[in-house]
Amino acid sequence: MEYTEKIDGDGVSKMIEAAKGAGVERFILVSAFPDAWRDKDMPDSFEFYMKMKRKADVALVNSGLDWTIVRPGTLTDEAGTGQVTIGPAIEYGDVSRENVAAVIAELLGQDEILQLIIELTDGNIPVKNAVEGQRRPFK
């Protein structure tokens, strides 16, 4: 659990400080889907991992950076379809690593998607359309 805390907990805080020091304002964090494997009897180490992911999310939200948190479902090694379901609260499911990467790449070009937590699974909406659908008007 020591490495989990150093990487998934404290590591994000260090990356936030490094980003600020380098003048980087945009930060996209891959986190964990809160419903992950809740139907399975997981060891204490998994619950600790989830606690560290939450700690990292909170640190980023309070950082003052322009952040987006992506919470993918269970990652698979299947080929990406380029079709996803994303939103602030969706049903838990699987998602290919390729589809996660495609969503992150699309988010990098969307300056209007900030201060938002996005849950992500494989789905039936093309990545570009799904990401653009997350835009929120500035107030």
N, C-alpha and C positions, 0 to 999 in steps of 0.2 A: 504493500500500500504506500510505501515511501515514494516510489517512482510515480505512482498515480498522483499523489499530492504535489510532487515537484513539477510534473508535466501538465496535468489537467487542471490543477488548482493554481499554484503559485506561478506557473509558467506563463499563463495568460496575463497576469498582472505585470510580469517583467516585459512581455511583448507590448503591452499598452504603454508602459513607460518608454520603451525603445521607440515606439511609433511617435509618441509626443516629442521625444528628443530629436527625432529625424524630421519633424515637421509633417509627418503623415497624418492626415485627418480621417481617412476612411479605413474602417476595420470591419472585415467580414469574418465571423467566427462560426466554425462548425461545432455545434454542441451535441446534445443528446435529446431524443424524443422522450418526454416525461413518462409516457406509457410503456417504454421499452421493457419487454419481457416481464411484465407484471403478472402474467399468467403462469410463470415458471418459478420454481423454487430456486432462487438465485442465492449465491453465497454472500456473506457480509462484504466481501471485497467489491462485489458489483454495486451494492448500495453505497459504498464509500466512493466509488467511481462516479455515481450519479450525483452524490453530494458535492464532489469536486467540480463537476460540470456546472452545477447550479452556482457554485461560488464564482466560477469564471464568468458566467453570464451576468451575475450581479456586478462584478468588478467592471465589466465592459459597459454595462448600462450606466454606471455611475462615473465613467471615465471622462466624459466631456467630448469624446470623439464622435464622429459620424459613424454609427455602428449599424450592422445588420447581423442578426443571429439566425443561423440556419440549423434547424433540428431535424435531421433525416431519420427516417424509420430504420429498421434493421438493414444494414448494408449487405448487398450481395455482389458477387463477382460476375453476374450475368451481363451480357452486352446491353448497353443503354438503348432504349427505344426512342429517346428524345421526347417522350410524353410523360408528364408528371401530374400530380395533384399537389398544390401548395396552398397554404393559407395560414392564418393565425391560429386556427384550431381545426384539425382534420382527424379522420379516423387513422389509427395506427396501422402500419403495414410495412412492406419491404420496399427498398429502393436500390437501384444499381449504383455503384460508385460512379459510373460514367454519367448517369443522370444527375447525380449530385454535382459533379464537376461542371456539367453543362449549365446548371442553374447558377452556380457561383460565377462562371464566366459571363453569363447574361446579367447578373446583378452588378458586376463591375462597370457595366455601361449604363446603369440606371441610377443617376444621382438623386432621383425622387424617392427612392426606396431606402429610407434611413429611419433609425430608431424604431425598428420593426423586427419582431420575432416571426420567423416563417417556418412552419412545419412542412415536411416534404416526404412524399412517397411516390412510387411509380404510379402512373395514372393514364389519362387519355387526353390531356391537353398539351399541345406542343409547348416546349420549354419557353420560348420567346413570349407566347401569348400568356402563359401561366405567370411568368415573372411580371410582365407589363400589367397584368391584372392586380398586382399588389401595390401599385402606385397609390399614394395618399396625397390629397391636395395639401399644400402648405397653408397654414393659417396665420 
